Amino acid sequence: MRTWPLQDAKSRFSELVDRTLSEGPQLVTRRGADAVVVLAAPEYRRLAGQDSLLSTLLHAPRGEPLDVERPTDPIRPIEL
């Protein structure tokens, strides 16, 4: 992970974005201390658990029986 001082990150933001997309996360420091990490949007979504519905369904647990319990009460009468 490359480290960018805040001033460099601001003045070369386009390069920061390009490197994030091609090389992965980039660390930005402020006054010599770690401040933020810049991530590509798909990586952020993956880490935050915000994958698409399709991805969620494809990675859902399989083979486990559903525990569906229905009430045994008779159906209430209705007037027609």
PDB file with one MODEL, atoms N, CA, C and O in Angstrom:
MODEL        1
ATOM      1  N   MET A   1       0.864  -1.169   0.000  1.00  0.00           N
ATOM      2  CA  MET A   1       0.000   0.000   0.000  1.00  0.00           C
ATOM      3  C   MET A   1       0.910   1.231   0.000  1.00  0.00           C
ATOM      4  O   MET A   1       1.793   1.374   0.845  1.00  0.00           O
ATOM      5  N   ARG A   2       0.671   2.094  -0.952  1.00  0.00           N
ATOM      6  CA  ARG A   2       1.459   3.314  -1.041  1.00  0.00           C
ATOM      7  C   ARG A   2       0.920   4.358  -0.069  1.00  0.00           C
ATOM      8  O   ARG A   2      -0.283   4.429   0.180  1.00  0.00           O
ATOM      9  N   THR A   3       1.824   5.162   0.472  1.00  0.00           N
ATOM     10  CA  THR A   3       1.451   6.226   1.410  1.00  0.00           C
ATOM     11  C   THR A   3       1.580   7.574   0.718  1.00  0.00           C
ATOM     12  O   THR A   3       2.573   7.857   0.047  1.00  0.00           O
ATOM     13  N   TRP A   4       0.552   8.400   0.897  1.00  0.00           N
ATOM     14  CA  TRP A   4       0.495   9.736   0.308  1.00  0.00           C
ATOM     15  C   TRP A   4       0.340  10.776   1.401  1.00  0.00           C
ATOM     16  O   TRP A   4      -0.606  10.688   2.185  1.00  0.00           O
ATOM     17  N   PRO A   5       1.226  11.753   1.487  1.00  0.00           N
ATOM     18  CA  PRO A   5       0.950  12.896   2.368  1.00  0.00           C
ATOM     19  C   PRO A   5      -0.288  13.629   1.829  1.00  0.00           C
ATOM     20  O   PRO A   5      -0.512  13.658   0.619  1.00  0.00           O
ATOM     21  N   LEU A   6      -1.064  14.203   2.699  1.00  0.00           N
ATOM     22  CA  LEU A   6      -2.315  14.842   2.304  1.00  0.00           C
ATOM     23  C   LEU A   6      -2.123  15.871   1.187  1.00  0.00           C
ATOM     24  O   LEU A   6      -2.913  15.902   0.243  1.00  0.00           O
ATOM     25  N   GLN A   7      -1.096  16.707   1.277  1.00  0.00           N
ATOM     26  CA  GLN A   7      -0.866  17.719   0.247  1.00  0.00           C
ATOM     27  C   GLN A   7      -0.653  17.069  -1.125  1.00  0.00           C
ATOM     28  O   GLN A   7      -1.184  17.549  -2.126  1.00  0.00           O
ATOM     29  N   ASP A   8       0.120  15.981  -1.175  1.00  0.00           N
ATOM     30  CA  ASP A   8       0.339  15.278  -2.446  1.00  0.00           C
ATOM     31  C   ASP A   8      -0.958  14.653  -2.948  1.00  0.00           C
ATOM     32  O   ASP A   8      -1.256  14.707  -4.142  1.00  0.00           O
ATOM     33  N   ALA A   9      -1.728  14.062  -2.040  1.00  0.00           N
ATOM     34  CA  ALA A   9      -2.995  13.436  -2.429  1.00  0.00           C
ATOM     35  C   ALA A   9      -3.948  14.466  -3.021  1.00  0.00           C
ATOM     36  O   ALA A   9      -4.651  14.176  -3.989  1.00  0.00           O
ATOM     37  N   LYS A  10      -3.978  15.668  -2.444  1.00  0.00           N
ATOM     38  CA  LYS A  10      -4.856  16.721  -2.956  1.00  0.00           C
ATOM     39  C   LYS A  10      -4.394  17.207  -4.319  1.00  0.00           C
ATOM     40  O   LYS A  10      -5.209  17.373  -5.227  1.00  0.00           O
ATOM     41  N   SER A  11      -3.105  17.436  -4.470  1.00  0.00           N
ATOM     42  CA  SER A  11      -2.622  18.010  -5.719  1.00  0.00           C
ATOM     43  C   SER A  11      -2.538  16.971  -6.846  1.00  0.00           C
ATOM     44  O   SER A  11      -2.509  17.338  -8.020  1.00  0.00           O
ATOM     45  N   ARG A  12      -2.497  15.677  -6.495  1.00  0.00           N
ATOM     46  CA  ARG A  12      -2.391  14.627  -7.505  1.00  0.00           C
ATOM     47  C   ARG A  12      -3.527  13.616  -7.351  1.00  0.00           C
ATOM     48  O   ARG A  12      -3.321  12.407  -7.452  1.00  0.00           O
ATOM     49  N   PHE A  13      -4.725  14.136  -7.106  1.00  0.00           N
ATOM     50  CA  PHE A  13      -5.870  13.286  -6.806  1.00  0.00           C
ATOM     51  C   PHE A  13      -6.171  12.299  -7.930  1.00  0.00           C
ATOM     52  O   PHE A  13      -6.478  11.136  -7.668  1.00  0.00           O
ATOM     53  N   SER A  14      -6.085  12.754  -9.173  1.00  0.00           N
ATOM     54  CA  SER A  14      -6.360  11.873 -10.301  1.00  0.00           C
ATOM     55  C   SER A  14      -5.396  10.680 -10.303  1.00  0.00           C
ATOM     56  O   SER A  14      -5.806   9.547 -10.558  1.00  0.00           O
ATOM     57  N   GLU A  15      -4.131  10.937 -10.020  1.00  0.00           N
ATOM     58  CA  GLU A  15      -3.149   9.856  -9.943  1.00  0.00           C
ATOM     59  C   GLU A  15      -3.470   8.928  -8.773  1.00  0.00           C
ATOM     60  O   GLU A  15      -3.340   7.709  -8.889  1.00  0.00           O
ATOM     61  N   LEU A  16      -3.886   9.503  -7.651  1.00  0.00           N
ATOM     62  CA  LEU A  16      -4.265   8.709  -6.482  1.00  0.00           C
ATOM     63  C   LEU A  16      -5.398   7.746  -6.844  1.00  0.00           C
ATOM     64  O   LEU A  16      -5.357   6.572  -6.477  1.00  0.00           O
ATOM     65  N   VAL A  17      -6.406   8.242  -7.560  1.00  0.00           N
ATOM     66  CA  VAL A  17      -7.531   7.401  -7.977  1.00  0.00           C
ATOM     67  C   VAL A  17      -7.055   6.314  -8.940  1.00  0.00           C
ATOM     68  O   VAL A  17      -7.418   5.147  -8.794  1.00  0.00           O
ATOM     69  N   ASP A  18      -6.239   6.701  -9.926  1.00  0.00           N
ATOM     70  CA  ASP A  18      -5.732   5.719 -10.891  1.00  0.00           C
ATOM     71  C   ASP A  18      -4.950   4.614 -10.197  1.00  0.00           C
ATOM     72  O   ASP A  18      -5.117   3.439 -10.524  1.00  0.00           O
ATOM     73  N   ARG A  19      -4.105   4.973  -9.251  1.00  0.00           N
ATOM     74  CA  ARG A  19      -3.306   3.966  -8.531  1.00  0.00           C
ATOM     75  C   ARG A  19      -4.189   3.091  -7.639  1.00  0.00           C
ATOM     76  O   ARG A  19      -3.928   1.900  -7.472  1.00  0.00           O
ATOM     77  N   THR A  20      -5.217   3.683  -7.078  1.00  0.00           N
ATOM     78  CA  THR A  20      -6.147   2.896  -6.262  1.00  0.00           C
ATOM     79  C   THR A  20      -6.811   1.828  -7.120  1.00  0.00           C
ATOM     80  O   THR A  20      -6.937   0.675  -6.708  1.00  0.00           O
ATOM     81  N   LEU A  21      -7.232   2.222  -8.313  1.00  0.00           N
ATOM     82  CA  LEU A  21      -7.901   1.273  -9.198  1.00  0.00           C
ATOM     83  C   LEU A  21      -6.953   0.204  -9.739  1.00  0.00           C
ATOM     84  O   LEU A  21      -7.365  -0.937  -9.945  1.00  0.00           O
ATOM     85  N   SER A  22      -5.706   0.557  -9.967  1.00  0.00           N
ATOM     86  CA  SER A  22      -4.769  -0.405 -10.558  1.00  0.00           C
ATOM     87  C   SER A  22      -3.953  -1.185  -9.524  1.00  0.00           C
ATOM     88  O   SER A  22      -3.611  -2.344  -9.763  1.00  0.00           O
ATOM     89  N   GLU A  23      -3.635  -0.571  -8.382  1.00  0.00           N
ATOM     90  CA  GLU A  23      -2.746  -1.204  -7.408  1.00  0.00           C
ATOM     91  C   GLU A  23      -3.432  -1.625  -6.116  1.00  0.00           C
ATOM     92  O   GLU A  23      -2.925  -2.479  -5.388  1.00  0.00           O
ATOM     93  N   GLY A  24      -4.587  -1.025  -5.831  1.00  0.00           N
ATOM     94  CA  GLY A  24      -5.279  -1.354  -4.585  1.00  0.00           C
ATOM     95  C   GLY A  24      -5.309  -0.168  -3.639  1.00  0.00           C
ATOM     96  O   GLY A  24      -4.995   0.951  -4.044  1.00  0.00           O
ATOM     97  N   PRO A  25      -5.681  -0.392  -2.389  1.00  0.00           N
ATOM     98  CA  PRO A  25      -5.855   0.685  -1.410  1.00  0.00           C
ATOM     99  C   PRO A  25      -4.615   1.571  -1.277  1.00  0.00           C
ATOM    100  O   PRO A  25      -3.483   1.101  -1.390  1.00  0.00           O
ATOM    101  N   GLN A  26      -4.854   2.868  -1.034  1.00  0.00           N
ATOM    102  CA  GLN A  26      -3.800   3.857  -0.861  1.00  0.00           C
ATOM    103  C   GLN A  26      -4.013   4.558   0.481  1.00  0.00           C
ATOM    104  O   GLN A  26      -5.134   4.937   0.819  1.00  0.00           O
ATOM    105  N   LEU A  27      -2.936   4.725   1.236  1.00  0.00           N
ATOM    106  CA  LEU A  27      -2.997   5.359   2.552  1.00  0.00           C
ATOM    107  C   LEU A  27      -2.667   6.837   2.430  1.00  0.00           C
ATOM    108  O   LEU A  27      -1.676   7.203   1.798  1.00  0.00           O
ATOM    109  N   VAL A  28      -3.492   7.690   3.031  1.00  0.00           N
ATOM    110  CA  VAL A  28      -3.243   9.133   3.052  1.00  0.00           C
ATOM    111  C   VAL A  28      -2.949   9.527   4.499  1.00  0.00           C
ATOM    112  O   VAL A  28      -3.677   9.160   5.421  1.00  0.00           O
ATOM    113  N   THR A  29      -1.863  10.284   4.673  1.00  0.00           N
ATOM    114  CA  THR A  29      -1.477  10.720   6.015  1.00  0.00           C
ATOM    115  C   THR A  29      -1.701  12.216   6.168  1.00  0.00           C
ATOM    116  O   THR A  29      -1.670  12.970   5.196  1.00  0.00           O
ATOM    117  N   ARG A  30      -1.929  12.630   7.416  1.00  0.00           N
ATOM    118  CA  ARG A  30      -2.070  14.056   7.744  1.00  0.00           C
ATOM    119  C   ARG A  30      -1.129  14.332   8.910  1.00  0.00           C
ATOM    120  O   ARG A  30      -1.218  13.705   9.966  1.00  0.00           O
ATOM    121  N   ARG A  31      -0.230  15.278   8.695  1.00  0.00           N
ATOM    122  CA  ARG A  31       0.777  15.633   9.701  1.00  0.00           C
ATOM    123  C   ARG A  31       1.564  14.402  10.165  1.00  0.00           C
ATOM    124  O   ARG A  31       1.917  14.280  11.338  1.00  0.00           O
ATOM    125  N   GLY A  32       1.832  13.489   9.216  1.00  0.00           N
ATOM    126  CA  GLY A  32       2.634  12.313   9.509  1.00  0.00           C
ATOM    127  C   GLY A  32       1.898  11.139  10.124  1.00  0.00           C
ATOM    128  O   GLY A  32       2.485  10.072  10.302  1.00  0.00           O
ATOM    129  N   ALA A  33       0.628  11.312  10.453  1.00  0.00           N
ATOM    130  CA  ALA A  33      -0.156  10.231  11.053  1.00  0.00           C
ATOM    131  C   ALA A  33      -1.147   9.673  10.030  1.00  0.00           C
ATOM    132  O   ALA A  33      -1.660  10.414   9.191  1.00  0.00           O
ATOM    133  N   ASP A  34      -1.413   8.376  10.100  1.00  0.00           N
ATOM    134  CA  ASP A  34      -2.398   7.763   9.206  1.00  0.00           C
ATOM    135  C   ASP A  34      -3.737   8.475   9.358  1.00  0.00           C
ATOM    136  O   ASP A  34      -4.218   8.684  10.472  1.00  0.00           O
ATOM    137  N   ALA A  35      -4.334   8.845   8.226  1.00  0.00           N
ATOM    138  CA  ALA A  35      -5.616   9.549   8.270  1.00  0.00           C
ATOM    139  C   ALA A  35      -6.728   8.718   7.629  1.00  0.00           C
ATOM    140  O   ALA A  35      -7.721   8.402   8.284  1.00  0.00           O
ATOM    141  N   VAL A  36      -6.567   8.366   6.358  1.00  0.00           N
ATOM    142  CA  VAL A  36      -7.605   7.610   5.652  1.00  0.00           C
ATOM    143  C   VAL A  36      -6.961   6.625   4.687  1.00  0.00           C
ATOM    144  O   VAL A  36      -5.790   6.747   4.327  1.00  0.00           O
ATOM    145  N   VAL A  37      -7.759   5.647   4.281  1.00  0.00           N
ATOM    146  CA  VAL A  37      -7.361   4.720   3.228  1.00  0.00           C
ATOM    147  C   VAL A  37      -8.361   4.893   2.095  1.00  0.00           C
ATOM    148  O   VAL A  37      -9.571   4.855   2.316  1.00  0.00           O
ATOM    149  N   VAL A  38      -7.853   5.081   0.885  1.00  0.00           N
ATOM    150  CA  VAL A  38      -8.706   5.224  -0.296  1.00  0.00           C
ATOM    151  C   VAL A  38      -8.868   3.844  -0.919  1.00  0.00           C
ATOM    152  O   VAL A  38      -7.885   3.174  -1.237  1.00  0.00           O
ATOM    153  N   LEU A  39     -10.134   3.423  -1.091  1.00  0.00           N
ATOM    154  CA  LEU A  39     -10.459   2.112  -1.657  1.00  0.00           C
ATOM    155  C   LEU A  39     -11.253   2.279  -2.937  1.00  0.00           C
ATOM    156  O   LEU A  39     -11.968   3.266  -3.105  1.00  0.00           O
ATOM    157  N   ALA A  40     -11.130   1.321  -3.840  1.00  0.00           N
ATOM    158  CA  ALA A  40     -12.003   1.268  -5.015  1.00  0.00           C
ATOM    159  C   ALA A  40     -13.412   0.925  -4.535  1.00  0.00           C
ATOM    160  O   ALA A  40     -13.578   0.201  -3.554  1.00  0.00           O
ATOM    161  N   ALA A  41     -14.417   1.443  -5.222  1.00  0.00           N
ATOM    162  CA  ALA A  41     -15.810   1.253  -4.807  1.00  0.00           C
ATOM    163  C   ALA A  41     -16.204  -0.222  -4.675  1.00  0.00           C
ATOM    164  O   ALA A  41     -16.845  -0.572  -3.684  1.00  0.00           O
ATOM    165  N   PRO A  42     -15.858  -1.101  -5.617  1.00  0.00           N
ATOM    166  CA  PRO A  42     -16.242  -2.513  -5.442  1.00  0.00           C
ATOM    167  C   PRO A  42     -15.623  -3.148  -4.190  1.00  0.00           C
ATOM    168  O   PRO A  42     -16.264  -3.957  -3.521  1.00  0.00           O
ATOM    169  N   GLU A  43     -14.393  -2.784  -3.882  1.00  0.00           N
ATOM    170  CA  GLU A  43     -13.742  -3.314  -2.686  1.00  0.00           C
ATOM    171  C   GLU A  43     -14.442  -2.808  -1.423  1.00  0.00           C
ATOM    172  O   GLU A  43     -14.636  -3.564  -0.472  1.00  0.00           O
ATOM    173  N   TYR A  44     -14.818  -1.530  -1.420  1.00  0.00           N
ATOM    174  CA  TYR A  44     -15.544  -0.979  -0.271  1.00  0.00           C
ATOM    175  C   TYR A  44     -16.874  -1.708  -0.085  1.00  0.00           C
ATOM    176  O   TYR A  44     -17.221  -2.100   1.029  1.00  0.00           O
ATOM    177  N   ARG A  45     -17.618  -1.887  -1.185  1.00  0.00           N
ATOM    178  CA  ARG A  45     -18.913  -2.570  -1.085  1.00  0.00           C
ATOM    179  C   ARG A  45     -18.751  -3.984  -0.545  1.00  0.00           C
ATOM    180  O   ARG A  45     -19.559  -4.442   0.262  1.00  0.00           O
ATOM    181  N   ARG A  46     -17.703  -4.678  -0.994  1.00  0.00           N
ATOM    182  CA  ARG A  46     -17.457  -6.033  -0.521  1.00  0.00           C
ATOM    183  C   ARG A  46     -17.179  -6.030   0.985  1.00  0.00           C
ATOM    184  O   ARG A  46     -17.732  -6.844   1.725  1.00  0.00           O
ATOM    185  N   LEU A  47     -16.329  -5.121   1.426  1.00  0.00           N
ATOM    186  CA  LEU A  47     -15.985  -5.046   2.843  1.00  0.00           C
ATOM    187  C   LEU A  47     -17.161  -4.601   3.704  1.00  0.00           C
ATOM    188  O   LEU A  47     -17.309  -5.038   4.845  1.00  0.00           O
ATOM    189  N   ALA A  48     -17.993  -3.731   3.148  1.00  0.00           N
ATOM    190  CA  ALA A  48     -19.126  -3.207   3.901  1.00  0.00           C
ATOM    191  C   ALA A  48     -20.343  -4.122   3.834  1.00  0.00           C
ATOM    192  O   ALA A  48     -21.367  -3.848   4.461  1.00  0.00           O
ATOM    193  N   GLY A  49     -20.230  -5.209   3.075  1.00  0.00           N
ATOM    194  CA  GLY A  49     -21.361  -6.128   2.971  1.00  0.00           C
ATOM    195  C   GLY A  49     -22.474  -5.598   2.112  1.00  0.00           C
ATOM    196  O   GLY A  49     -23.635  -5.955   2.312  1.00  0.00           O
ATOM    197  N   GLN A  50     -22.150  -4.759   1.164  1.00  0.00           N
ATOM    198  CA  GLN A  50     -23.167  -4.172   0.299  1.00  0.00           C
ATOM    199  C   GLN A  50     -23.105  -4.750  -1.102  1.00  0.00           C
ATOM    200  O   GLN A  50     -23.279  -4.030  -2.085  1.00  0.00           O
ATOM    201  N   ASP A  51     -22.858  -6.051  -1.194  1.00  0.00           N
ATOM    202  CA  ASP A  51     -22.830  -6.683  -2.505  1.00  0.00           C
ATOM    203  C   ASP A  51     -24.213  -6.632  -3.124  1.00  0.00           C
ATOM    204  O   ASP A  51     -25.192  -6.319  -2.447  1.00  0.00           O
ATOM    205  N   SER A  52     -24.294  -6.932  -4.377  1.00  0.00           N
ATOM    206  CA  SER A  52     -25.573  -6.934  -5.080  1.00  0.00           C
ATOM    207  C   SER A  52     -26.445  -8.079  -4.565  1.00  0.00           C
ATOM    208  O   SER A  52     -25.952  -9.005  -3.921  1.00  0.00           O
ATOM    209  N   LEU A  53     -27.718  -8.006  -4.849  1.00  0.00           N
ATOM    210  CA  LEU A  53     -28.646  -9.056  -4.445  1.00  0.00           C
ATOM    211  C   LEU A  53     -28.233 -10.380  -5.076  1.00  0.00           C
ATOM    212  O   LEU A  53     -28.270 -11.421  -4.421  1.00  0.00           O
ATOM    213  N   LEU A  54     -27.845 -10.343  -6.335  1.00  0.00           N
ATOM    214  CA  LEU A  54     -27.418 -11.564  -7.011  1.00  0.00           C
ATOM    215  C   LEU A  54     -26.239 -12.195  -6.279  1.00  0.00           C
ATOM    216  O   LEU A  54     -26.232 -13.403  -6.039  1.00  0.00           O
ATOM    217  N   SER A  55     -25.254 -11.394  -5.927  1.00  0.00           N
ATOM    218  CA  SER A  55     -24.085 -11.906  -5.219  1.00  0.00           C
ATOM    219  C   SER A  55     -24.489 -12.486  -3.865  1.00  0.00           C
ATOM    220  O   SER A  55     -23.989 -13.537  -3.464  1.00  0.00           O
ATOM    221  N   THR A  56     -25.382 -11.811  -3.169  1.00  0.00           N
ATOM    222  CA  THR A  56     -25.850 -12.292  -1.874  1.00  0.00           C
ATOM    223  C   THR A  56     -26.544 -13.648  -2.022  1.00  0.00           C
ATOM    224  O   THR A  56     -26.308 -14.565  -1.235  1.00  0.00           O
ATOM    225  N   LEU A  57     -27.400 -13.765  -3.039  1.00  0.00           N
ATOM    226  CA  LEU A  57     -28.106 -15.027  -3.246  1.00  0.00           C
ATOM    227  C   LEU A  57     -27.151 -16.144  -3.656  1.00  0.00           C
ATOM    228  O   LEU A  57     -27.307 -17.287  -3.226  1.00  0.00           O
ATOM    229  N   LEU A  58     -26.170 -15.816  -4.482  1.00  0.00           N
ATOM    230  CA  LEU A  58     -25.219 -16.838  -4.918  1.00  0.00           C
ATOM    231  C   LEU A  58     -24.338 -17.336  -3.782  1.00  0.00           C
ATOM    232  O   LEU A  58     -23.855 -18.467  -3.828  1.00  0.00           O
ATOM    233  N   HIS A  59     -24.122 -16.510  -2.765  1.00  0.00           N
ATOM    234  CA  HIS A  59     -23.273 -16.896  -1.646  1.00  0.00           C
ATOM    235  C   HIS A  59     -24.070 -17.302  -0.404  1.00  0.00           C
ATOM    236  O   HIS A  59     -23.506 -17.457   0.680  1.00  0.00           O
ATOM    237  N   ALA A  60     -25.371 -17.470  -0.568  1.00  0.00           N
ATOM    238  CA  ALA A  60     -26.221 -17.869   0.556  1.00  0.00           C
ATOM    239  C   ALA A  60     -25.933 -19.319   0.935  1.00  0.00           C
ATOM    240  O   ALA A  60     -25.545 -20.113   0.079  1.00  0.00           O
ATOM    241  N   PRO A  61     -26.117 -19.675   2.211  1.00  0.00           N
ATOM    242  CA  PRO A  61     -25.897 -21.068   2.626  1.00  0.00           C
ATOM    243  C   PRO A  61     -26.854 -22.003   1.897  1.00  0.00           C
ATOM    244  O   PRO A  61     -28.015 -21.666   1.669  1.00  0.00           O
ATOM    245  N   ARG A  62     -26.355 -23.178   1.535  1.00  0.00           N
ATOM    246  CA  ARG A  62     -27.179 -24.154   0.822  1.00  0.00           C
ATOM    247  C   ARG A  62     -27.253 -25.450   1.629  1.00  0.00           C
ATOM    248  O   ARG A  62     -26.377 -25.757   2.438  1.00  0.00           O
ATOM    249  N   GLY A  63     -28.317 -26.189   1.385  1.00  0.00           N
ATOM    250  CA  GLY A  63     -28.432 -27.506   1.983  1.00  0.00           C
ATOM    251  C   GLY A  63     -28.998 -27.519   3.391  1.00  0.00           C
ATOM    252  O   GLY A  63     -29.164 -28.590   3.975  1.00  0.00           O
ATOM    253  N   GLU A  64     -29.294 -26.365   3.943  1.00  0.00           N
ATOM    254  CA  GLU A  64     -29.869 -26.335   5.280  1.00  0.00           C
ATOM    255  C   GLU A  64     -31.391 -26.282   5.156  1.00  0.00           C
ATOM    256  O   GLU A  64     -31.924 -25.449   4.423  1.00  0.00           O
ATOM    257  N   PRO A  65     -32.091 -27.164   5.867  1.00  0.00           N
ATOM    258  CA  PRO A  65     -33.553 -27.154   5.754  1.00  0.00           C
ATOM    259  C   PRO A  65     -34.145 -25.887   6.361  1.00  0.00           C
ATOM    260  O   PRO A  65     -33.637 -25.345   7.343  1.00  0.00           O
ATOM    261  N   LEU A  66     -35.223 -25.437   5.751  1.00  0.00           N
ATOM    262  CA  LEU A  66     -35.933 -24.286   6.293  1.00  0.00           C
ATOM    263  C   LEU A  66     -36.810 -24.743   7.440  1.00  0.00           C
ATOM    264  O   LEU A  66     -37.459 -25.785   7.344  1.00  0.00           O
ATOM    265  N   ASP A  67     -36.840 -23.998   8.500  1.00  0.00           N
ATOM    266  CA  ASP A  67     -37.681 -24.307   9.639  1.00  0.00           C
ATOM    267  C   ASP A  67     -38.943 -23.468   9.515  1.00  0.00           C
ATOM    268  O   ASP A  67     -39.021 -22.350  10.024  1.00  0.00           O
ATOM    269  N   VAL A  68     -39.929 -24.031   8.826  1.00  0.00           N
ATOM    270  CA  VAL A  68     -41.181 -23.313   8.600  1.00  0.00           C
ATOM    271  C   VAL A  68     -42.252 -23.973   9.452  1.00  0.00           C
ATOM    272  O   VAL A  68     -42.573 -25.146   9.265  1.00  0.00           O
ATOM    273  N   GLU A  69     -42.794 -23.224  10.374  1.00  0.00           N
ATOM    274  CA  GLU A  69     -43.813 -23.760  11.264  1.00  0.00           C
ATOM    275  C   GLU A  69     -45.119 -23.021  11.012  1.00  0.00           C
ATOM    276  O   GLU A  69     -45.177 -21.794  11.100  1.00  0.00           O
ATOM    277  N   ARG A  70     -46.149 -23.766  10.702  1.00  0.00           N
ATOM    278  CA  ARG A  70     -47.446 -23.154  10.435  1.00  0.00           C
ATOM    279  C   ARG A  70     -48.378 -23.397  11.628  1.00  0.00           C
ATOM    280  O   ARG A  70     -48.315 -24.435  12.287  1.00  0.00           O
ATOM    281  N   PRO A  71     -49.229 -22.425  11.880  1.00  0.00           N
ATOM    282  CA  PRO A  71     -50.188 -22.640  12.975  1.00  0.00           C
ATOM    283  C   PRO A  71     -51.174 -23.757  12.615  1.00  0.00           C
ATOM    284  O   PRO A  71     -51.535 -23.928  11.450  1.00  0.00           O
ATOM    285  N   THR A  72     -51.596 -24.501  13.616  1.00  0.00           N
ATOM    286  CA  THR A  72     -52.539 -25.609  13.394  1.00  0.00           C
ATOM    287  C   THR A  72     -53.984 -25.169  13.581  1.00  0.00           C
ATOM    288  O   THR A  72     -54.897 -25.981  13.429  1.00  0.00           O
ATOM    289  N   ASP A  73     -54.209 -23.900  13.906  1.00  0.00           N
ATOM    290  CA  ASP A  73     -55.570 -23.401  14.092  1.00  0.00           C
ATOM    291  C   ASP A  73     -56.336 -23.478  12.777  1.00  0.00           C
ATOM    292  O   ASP A  73     -55.767 -23.284  11.703  1.00  0.00           O
ATOM    293  N   PRO A  74     -57.653 -23.768  12.874  1.00  0.00           N
ATOM    294  CA  PRO A  74     -58.450 -23.783  11.634  1.00  0.00           C
ATOM    295  C   PRO A  74     -58.544 -22.365  11.044  1.00  0.00           C
ATOM    296  O   PRO A  74     -58.415 -21.361  11.744  1.00  0.00           O
ATOM    297  N   ILE A  75     -58.766 -22.336   9.766  1.00  0.00           N
ATOM    298  CA  ILE A  75     -58.917 -21.052   9.086  1.00  0.00           C
ATOM    299  C   ILE A  75     -60.232 -20.430   9.540  1.00  0.00           C
ATOM    300  O   ILE A  75     -61.243 -21.120   9.675  1.00  0.00           O
ATOM    301  N   ARG A  76     -60.208 -19.128   9.773  1.00  0.00           N
ATOM    302  CA  ARG A  76     -61.426 -18.458  10.245  1.00  0.00           C
ATOM    303  C   ARG A  76     -62.479 -18.403   9.139  1.00  0.00           C
ATOM    304  O   ARG A  76     -62.143 -18.278   7.962  1.00  0.00           O
ATOM    305  N   PRO A  77     -63.717 -18.495   9.511  1.00  0.00           N
ATOM    306  CA  PRO A  77     -64.787 -18.457   8.499  1.00  0.00           C
ATOM    307  C   PRO A  77     -64.985 -17.028   7.992  1.00  0.00           C
ATOM    308  O   PRO A  77     -64.811 -16.063   8.737  1.00  0.00           O
ATOM    309  N   ILE A  78     -65.338 -16.912   6.755  1.00  0.00           N
ATOM    310  CA  ILE A  78     -65.667 -15.601   6.199  1.00  0.00           C
ATOM    311  C   ILE A  78     -67.019 -15.677   5.512  1.00  0.00           C
ATOM    312  O   ILE A  78     -67.423 -16.731   5.022  1.00  0.00           O
ATOM    313  N   GLU A  79     -67.698 -14.570   5.483  1.00  0.00           N
ATOM    314  CA  GLU A  79     -69.015 -14.531   4.824  1.00  0.00           C
ATOM    315  C   GLU A  79     -68.828 -14.014   3.423  1.00  0.00           C
ATOM    316  O   GLU A  79     -68.128 -13.027   3.197  1.00  0.00           O
ATOM    317  N   LEU A  80     -69.453 -14.683   2.487  1.00  0.00           N
ATOM    318  CA  LEU A  80     -69.392 -14.259   1.088  1.00  0.00           C
ATOM    319  C   LEU A  80     -70.667 -13.627   0.662  1.00  0.00           C
ATOM    320  O   LEU A  80     -70.795 -13.208  -0.488  1.00  0.00           O
TER     321      LEU A  80
ENDMDL
END
